[in-house]
Each structure stands twice: as structure tokens, then as C-alpha cells.
Amino acid sequence: MFEDYKTIKEREIPILSLLRQDARMKLTKISKLTRIPVSTIFDRIKNHEDGLIKKHTTLIDFNKLGYHTRAKIMLKADKKDREKVKKHLMKCQSINSMYKINNGYDYMIEAIFTNIRELEDFIDSLEDDFKINAKEVYYIIEDIKREDFLSNPIKASLFGGKKNGAK
């Protein structure tokens, strides 16, 4: 289905888009919407679960679970501590996402806590345990758009030559 990811066939985009909308959508529904046989859809998804498709997941409203504080944190660790910081952050339950970045920082993490005090304690402990040369914290107030890229077959026409909403 996606052998050459840069040249995805136009008729395959709806499968990706529907999976981006709802990873639990029944294959029969995807088949009806795309007019592609269920067996073909199943095979295409199965063949790419360890390649193009990295993970089937659920987006959660953390506030409803009592986690009212989310933040993006950029960190620059001292060179000698960089790998230790990475390993430490990889183990932390409160880290939802972690990225290696550039422009003067090493990592960007999304951290989730029940309150601001817990987040501040987490940052303090990081600074106590490791040499952190720089940090920036951005509190997430509201999700405006999240995990939306390629979730709409019409918008996904960027693979068909139209980019950034051009008409």
C-alpha cells in the first residue's frame, strides 16, 4: 500500500485519513467508505503496522482524569549529563511525549501532572539531579488542534499536489 511513502497513491489516502480519524473504525465501514475490499484493507494495514503505521492510539482528555497541568518543556542539558537526562525522562510516567530538538535545546517534552506544584517539583528535581543549562516551560491552556494531519481525505490532497490548503 505505502511502499514508496512519498508517492502514496491518491486512492490510498482515504484509508490513512479514516484511520487517523478513528483507529478503531471497523474495516467493513472503511471498505464501504473507500470502496476497497475488506481483505485488501486488512492486508495493507497489517503489512505496515511496524513501518508507516507506528501506533494505534487514543487521545485522552487528561483534565477529566484529574490531570489539570500540561506543559511543553524545552531542556538543554550539560553535555556530560545529556544521555543520563534522556534515560531519566524516558522512564518518567508523567512524560507523555519526548523529542530531540535543535536551536539551542536538546529535548522538548510534554509533561502531564495533576497540578502546577507537581510540575514545579518535577522541574526542581531535574535541576537538582542533573546540570540543566537552560529550560523553557510553556503551559498548555487548551488543545485547539491536535493530531489532525491527514485525518480528512479532502485536506489530505496535499499528496495530490495541493499543499497547505491551496485550491
N, C-alpha and C positions, 0 to 999 in steps of 0.2 A: 504494500500500500504506500509506504513512505520511503522507499529505497533511497531516493535522492531527495532529501528533505528540502532542498532549495527549489525543487521543481515539483512540488505537490500538484497533482492533477486537480483541476477545478472541481470534478465530481467527488473528490475525496474530502474536500474542505467541510462539507456539511457533517460528515461523521465526526471529525475533530470538534467542530463547533457544538454539536449536540452533546458530546462527551464533556466539553468544557462547561456547558450549561448544567448538566446533571450526569455525573459519572455513574449513577445508579439507574439511568434510564434503561428500560428493557430493550433488548436487541430487536424484538418484534416492532416496537414503536420506532426505533431508529430506522428499521427496514421500511416501514410504511412511509416515514417522512422523507427518506432518501431514495426509495425505490431500488435499493441494493439488497440482494438476498441475505437473510439472517446468517447463513453459513459463511458467506463471504465477509460480512462484518465481523463475526466472531473470529475468523482466521486472521483478519487484518489486525484486530485489537490484540489478540494473543501473541502474534508474531512481533509486536512492537512494545510490549509491556516492559521490557528491560532496555529499550533503546529510546525511541521518541517519547513514549508514554512512561514517565518516571514514576508516577504515583497516582492512585485514585484516592481522593481525599474529600473531606467535608469541611466547609467553612463554618466556624462556630462563633456565635455571639458571646464573647467571653464575659461581658457585663452580666448576662443572665446566669452565669455560673459564679458570680461574685468577684470576678477579676476586673476591677474598675480602672486599673492603671496599665496603660500600654505605652511603650516608648521605643523610638529608634535611637540607638546609641552608637556613635562612632568612636572608635578607640584607636589610639596609636600607642603601641607597647614598645618598651625598650627592646632593642634588637635581641639581647640575650634572653628576654622573657617571652618573646613573641610566640614561640611554639608552645610554651607552658600555658600562656593565656588561651591560646586556641584550644588546647586539650581540656582546660578547665571549663571554658564556655561550652564546649561540645557536651559536657556531662551535666550542665545545669538544666534542671527541669523548667525553669522559668524562661529559658531562651526558646522562642518559637521559631525564629529563622536567624541564620547567620551567613554573612557574605564576606569574602575577601574583597577589599576595595582599594582605590588609589587616592590621589590628590592629598597626600599627607597623612592619611589614616591607613590602618591595617585591616580593621574589621568594622562591619556595621551589623548590629544585632537588633532584633526586635525582641524586647523583653516584656513579659506579662506578669503582673503582680496584683494582689488584692487591693493595695493602696500605695500611695506615694511614699510613705515611710519605708515600706518593704523595698521599694526600688532604690531609695536613697541608701538604705543599709547595704543592699547588694553592691552598689557602686563604691561605697566606702570600703567594703571588704575586698573588692577588686584592687582598689588603690593601696590597701594595707598589704595584700599578699603579693602584688606584682608592681613593677615600675611602669606606671602608665604615664606616658609623656604628654598626652593630650586626649581630651574627650569632649564630645558634644552630645547633649541629650535633647531630643525633640519628643515631647509628649504628644501622643495621638489622641486627638479630641473626638474625631468622628471619621468613620470609613465613608468616603464619598464614592469611590470606585475601587473595586478590589477583584483581582483575578478575573478580568473581563476580556483580555486579549484573546481573539479567535473564538469568542463564545457566541457570536452572531454570524450566521452564514453570509448575510448581506455585507456586514462590516468586514468580514474576512476576505473580501475581494482583493485585499492587498496582494494576495498571491496571484491574482489575475491581472496584475499590472497597475492597479489603482492603489495609491498609498496615502496614508494619513487622512482618510475621509475625502479625498479628491473625487470629483464627479466627472 
